Amino acid sequence: MRPTWDDYFIKIALTVAERSTCDRANVGAVLVRERRILTTGFNGSPSGLAHCETDGHLLVDGHCVRTIHAETNAIIQAALHGVSTRDATCYVTHFPCIICTKTLINAGISRIVYLNDYRIDEIALDFLNRAGVELTRSTVTV
């Protein structure tokens, strides 16, 4: 059976997550506009720096600060390559943290489709609602 567009892109986000270098949560994100992929991102260390998988986690207050989150990496890729993210959809394997939520809002993302209810933040939900960002939980089975 042919997948819906949302299922198609969330499955691509799952594949992107396989490149993650922080095993605390293998997260992948795909930015899409008009059914075309703009950029992808996975959680991993800044270019040229050590990865969790080789040097271990760098934990501060229970969070690994060695890595950049997938959503932020996808936005960074867009900036590096001069790709506008205005009115794009972010397909992401995990519900965005508060910092990624704010970054997605400011990047002009109009819709977020996520798969896993990982640490849903009520403040992030409120921000998304106030910013008018449509939020959809994927029901794709993997």
Secondary structure, DSSP 8 states (H G I E B T S, - for coil): ----HHHHHHHHHHHHHTT-S-TT---EEEEEETTEEEEEEESB--TTS--HHHH---EETTEE-SSB-HHHHHHHHHHHTT---TT-EEEEEE---HHHHHHHHHTT--EEEEEE-TT--HHHHHHHHHHT-EEEE-----
